[in-house]
Structure formats: structure tokens, C-alpha cells
């Protein structure tokens, strides 16, 4: 079975690696909005009203 390495971590499958990469409170919500099409910063901010400017910029 293949092993996948990223930084100092080893993962057993690519799905585990992908989920670990996109984990976080806002990442999934931002990706969901971007899945619908390209959005400007201000458009994302309107769809995610509780997100801080700092977090969205990161």
C-alpha cells in the first residue's frame, strides 16, 4: 500500500491527506462558495458574514 508524505506526516491514502489539508472552520465553506464560480473578495465576504477580514485574506 502506498504511503503519502506531506511535511513530517505520513498518510495512508490521498483522501486522508486532502481532508487534513482542507480542515478548518472556514476552508470548507469558502471552497463551497468558490465551487459555484469565481467570486471577488467582497462577494465572499457577503456570503460569509461572520468571517473576519484577516481569516478571509489568509
N, C-alpha and C positions, 0 to 999 in steps of 0.2 A: 504494500500500500504506500502511495506517495505521501510525503510529508511536505508541508508548505511552511516556509520561514518568512517572518517579517520582523525586523529589528531583532530582539533577543528571544522572541516567542516562536514556538513551533506549533502548527495547526495540523489536524488530521485530514481536513478536507477544505476545499476552497469556499464552501458556504460558511463554515465557521470563521474563516479569515475575513470574509466580506462582512458578516454580521458584527464582528468585533470592530471592524474599521468604521462602520456607519452608526455604531451605538451612540446614544446621547439623546438628550431631551428634544433637541430641535432638529437634528440632522434628518430624521425620517420625515418630519413634517415639511421641511424645506425641499427635500427630494420629491415628495409627493406633489408639491406645488409646481416644481420645475418639470415634472413628468408631463404636466398638462401643456407645456410650452415655455418658451423663453419669457422671462419676466425681468423687469427692471427692479432695482433695489427698492424703490418706493412701492412698487406693486407687491413685492414680497412682504414688505413691512405692513401693508394694509391687510393682507390675508393672515398675518400672524401678529395680531395687535399686542400680545403680551411679551414678545421677544424684545430684548434690548438692542440698541444700535450696535453696541460692542459685540454681542453674540452673533448678530446677523452679519456683521462685517468679517468676523473670523471665518 
